Amino acid sequence: MHVRWCLGRLFRALLSAVILTSLLGCLRPAGEELTELSYQAPVKLTIKPGEDIPGTGIRYVGVSGDESAEMLINGQQALKRKGDSVDWQGSPVSGVEVDLSLRVVWFDSETLHIAGTSKIKIDAPKVEAVNVPSSALMTYHAPVVYGMTPEALIPGSLYSYVGPADEGAELSGIEGYPYRKSGDSIVWNGKLRDGVYLKLNVRVVQYDDKGLRVAGIATLLIGQ
């Protein structure tokens, strides 16, 4: 319960920071080339003895004799206590950089519980609308807030903002009814690069003739 409460606070803090930064920032202009996508997400993982932290090669061995969590990092034994750091940086698939900043929450002979944050950078995304797989090697749920001028794409998607209408914010590229009012959802499923998929679930925060602002969750699925 304490772990869940801490992670809830972490997620809310991240979302608040992202929303504040975006609402105070500029709107993304139409025609701007998207050379990179960046995300920051809370992480909560439960690892069994003999298993790796997904995508990292860092393995949980079990409880050591001195009541530490025994891990293998780069093939070397590492003894970790509650609150100790477990960090990793790497490229699980081409064009993607992941930076994990984790700490040991608690452990026993059956499970290791770690939590913290992840930073994900995706270079030169090539956005496509595809069916997203149900699972992946690494999965992250990142809070996002975006602001776009008319004709600009919602990052990571092929949806663009047309402008305000009596029915709501008009979107281009979306199937079916193209209008969304404040509080309405916008959902996108697609691929960013080979082995990198995105489920975008955001809601309209505000819109006018100058632009559209949305906020929600980007679920990233990386590797197979």
C-alpha positions as CSV (number, residue, x, y, z in Angstrom):
1,M,0.0,0.0,0.0
2,H,2.8,2.4,0.9
3,V,4.6,1.6,-2.5
4,R,1.3,2.3,-4.4
5,W,0.7,5.6,-2.5
6,C,4.3,6.7,-3.3
7,L,4.0,5.9,-6.9
8,G,0.6,7.7,-7.1
9,R,2.3,10.8,-5.7
10,L,5.2,10.4,-8.1
11,F,2.8,10.1,-11.1
12,R,0.7,13.1,-10.0
13,A,3.9,15.2,-9.5
14,L,5.2,14.3,-13.0
15,L,1.8,15.1,-14.6
16,S,1.5,18.4,-12.8
17,A,5.0,19.4,-13.8
18,V,4.4,18.5,-17.5
19,I,1.0,20.3,-17.6
20,L,2.5,23.5,-16.0
21,T,5.4,23.5,-18.4
22,S,3.3,23.0,-21.4
23,L,0.6,25.5,-20.5
24,L,3.2,28.1,-20.0
25,G,5.1,27.2,-23.1
26,C,4.6,27.9,-26.8
27,L,2.3,26.1,-29.2
28,R,3.9,23.7,-31.6
29,P,3.7,25.4,-35.1
30,A,2.4,23.7,-38.2
31,G,5.1,22.3,-40.5
32,E,7.7,21.9,-37.8
33,E,9.8,18.8,-38.4
34,L,9.6,16.3,-35.6
35,T,13.2,15.1,-35.1
36,E,12.8,13.6,-31.6
37,L,10.2,12.5,-29.1
38,S,11.0,12.6,-25.4
39,Y,9.0,11.1,-22.5
40,Q,9.4,10.8,-18.7
41,A,7.4,8.1,-16.9
42,P,7.1,6.7,-13.4
43,V,8.3,3.1,-13.1
44,K,7.2,0.3,-10.8
45,L,8.6,-3.2,-11.3
46,T,8.4,-6.5,-9.5
47,I,11.2,-9.0,-10.3
48,K,11.5,-12.6,-9.3
49,P,14.8,-14.3,-8.6
50,G,16.6,-15.3,-11.8
51,E,14.8,-12.6,-13.8
52,D,16.2,-9.4,-15.3
53,I,14.9,-5.9,-15.1
54,P,13.3,-5.9,-18.6
55,G,15.7,-4.8,-21.3
56,T,18.6,-4.1,-19.0
57,G,20.5,-7.3,-18.3
58,I,20.4,-6.4,-14.5
59,R,19.4,-9.6,-12.7
60,Y,17.9,-10.2,-9.3
61,V,19.6,-13.3,-7.7
62,G,17.8,-13.3,-4.4
63,V,18.3,-12.4,-0.7
64,S,22.0,-12.6,0.4
65,G,23.2,-13.7,3.8
66,D,23.4,-10.2,5.1
67,E,19.8,-9.4,4.3
68,S,20.7,-7.5,1.1
69,A,19.2,-8.0,-2.3
70,E,21.8,-9.7,-4.4
71,M,21.9,-8.5,-8.0
72,L,24.1,-9.0,-11.1
73,I,25.1,-5.7,-12.8
74,N,27.4,-6.1,-15.8
75,G,28.1,-9.6,-14.6
76,Q,29.3,-8.3,-11.2
77,Q,27.7,-9.0,-7.9
78,A,25.9,-6.0,-6.3
79,L,24.3,-6.1,-2.9
80,K,21.5,-3.6,-2.5
81,R,19.5,-2.5,0.6
82,K,16.2,-0.8,0.8
83,G,16.5,2.7,-0.7
84,D,19.7,1.9,-2.7
85,S,19.9,3.0,-6.4
86,V,19.6,0.8,-9.4
87,D,20.3,2.8,-12.5
88,W,20.6,1.9,-16.2
89,Q,21.2,3.6,-19.5
90,G,21.0,2.0,-22.9
91,S,19.4,1.5,-26.3
92,P,17.0,-1.5,-26.3
93,V,16.2,-0.9,-30.0
94,S,17.8,1.2,-32.7
95,G,17.1,4.9,-32.3
96,V,15.8,4.7,-28.8
97,E,17.6,5.7,-25.6
98,V,16.3,4.7,-22.2
99,D,17.6,6.2,-18.9
100,L,16.3,4.4,-15.7
101,S,16.7,6.0,-12.3
102,L,15.4,3.4,-9.9
103,R,15.6,2.5,-6.2
104,V,15.0,-0.6,-4.2
105,V,11.6,-0.3,-2.4
106,W,11.6,-3.7,-0.6
107,F,12.5,-7.4,-1.3
108,D,12.2,-10.9,0.0
109,S,13.2,-14.4,-1.2
110,E,10.4,-14.3,-3.8
111,T,10.3,-10.8,-5.3
112,L,12.3,-7.6,-5.7
113,H,10.3,-4.4,-5.8
114,I,11.9,-1.3,-7.4
115,A,10.5,2.1,-8.4
116,G,11.6,5.4,-9.9
117,T,11.5,7.2,-13.2
118,S,12.4,6.6,-16.8
119,K,13.5,9.0,-19.5
120,I,12.9,7.8,-23.1
121,K,14.2,9.5,-26.2
122,I,13.2,8.4,-29.7
123,D,15.2,9.8,-32.5
124,A,13.7,10.6,-36.0
125,P,10.3,9.0,-35.4
126,K,8.5,7.7,-38.5
127,V,4.9,7.8,-37.4
128,E,2.5,5.1,-38.8
129,A,-1.0,4.1,-37.9
130,V,-0.8,0.4,-37.0
131,N,-2.2,-2.1,-34.5
132,V,-0.2,-2.0,-31.3
133,P,1.0,-5.3,-29.8
134,S,-0.5,-6.3,-26.5
135,S,2.9,-6.7,-24.8
136,A,6.5,-5.7,-25.2
137,L,9.9,-6.1,-23.6
138,M,9.6,-2.6,-22.0
139,T,6.4,-0.7,-21.3
140,Y,6.1,2.8,-19.9
141,H,3.1,5.1,-19.2
142,A,4.2,8.7,-19.5
143,P,2.1,11.8,-18.7
144,V,2.0,14.2,-21.7
145,V,0.6,17.6,-22.5
146,Y,0.8,19.1,-26.0
147,G,-0.1,22.4,-27.5
148,M,-0.5,22.8,-31.3
149,T,-1.4,25.7,-33.6
150,P,-3.9,25.0,-36.4
151,E,-2.5,22.5,-39.0
152,A,0.1,21.1,-36.5
153,L,0.2,17.4,-35.7
154,I,-0.3,16.0,-32.2
155,P,3.2,14.6,-31.5
156,G,3.5,10.9,-32.2
157,S,0.3,10.8,-34.2
158,L,-1.1,11.7,-37.6
159,Y,-3.9,13.8,-36.2
160,S,-3.8,17.5,-36.7
161,Y,-5.8,20.4,-35.3
162,V,-7.9,22.2,-37.9
163,G,-9.5,24.9,-35.7
164,P,-12.5,25.7,-33.5
165,A,-16.0,25.0,-34.7
166,D,-19.5,25.1,-33.2
167,E,-19.3,21.3,-32.6
168,G,-15.9,21.6,-30.9
169,A,-12.2,21.3,-31.8
170,E,-12.0,20.0,-35.3
171,L,-9.3,17.3,-36.0
172,S,-7.9,16.1,-39.4
173,G,-6.8,12.6,-40.0
174,I,-9.1,11.0,-37.5
175,E,-11.7,8.4,-38.6
176,G,-15.3,9.2,-38.1
177,Y,-16.6,12.2,-36.2
178,P,-13.8,14.8,-36.2
179,Y,-15.0,17.1,-33.4
180,R,-14.0,17.1,-29.7
181,K,-15.1,19.4,-27.0
182,S,-13.2,20.3,-23.8
183,G,-12.8,17.1,-21.7
184,D,-13.4,14.8,-24.7
185,S,-10.9,12.0,-25.5
186,I,-8.5,11.6,-28.4
187,V,-7.1,8.1,-28.9
188,W,-4.2,7.1,-31.3
189,N,-2.5,3.8,-31.9
190,G,0.6,3.6,-34.0
191,K,4.3,2.9,-34.6
192,L,7.1,5.4,-34.0
193,R,10.1,3.2,-35.2
194,D,10.7,-0.5,-35.8
195,G,10.1,-2.1,-32.4
196,V,8.6,1.1,-30.9
197,Y,4.8,1.5,-30.5
198,L,2.6,4.2,-29.0
199,K,-0.8,4.2,-27.5
200,L,-1.8,7.9,-27.0
201,N,-4.9,8.6,-24.9
202,V,-5.3,12.3,-24.2
203,R,-8.2,14.7,-23.5
204,V,-8.9,18.2,-24.8
205,V,-7.9,20.8,-22.2
206,Q,-8.5,24.0,-24.2
207,Y,-8.9,25.1,-27.8
208,D,-9.5,28.4,-29.7
209,D,-8.4,29.9,-33.0
210,K,-4.8,30.1,-31.8
211,G,-4.4,26.4,-31.0
212,L,-5.3,23.2,-29.2
213,R,-4.0,21.9,-25.9
214,V,-4.4,18.2,-24.8
215,A,-3.2,16.2,-21.8
216,G,-3.2,12.5,-20.9
217,I,-1.1,9.4,-21.1
218,A,1.4,8.1,-23.7
219,T,1.9,4.3,-23.4
220,L,5.2,3.3,-25.0
221,L,5.9,-0.4,-25.9
222,I,9.5,-1.0,-26.8
223,G,11.1,-4.2,-28.1
224,Q,9.6,-7.7,-28.3
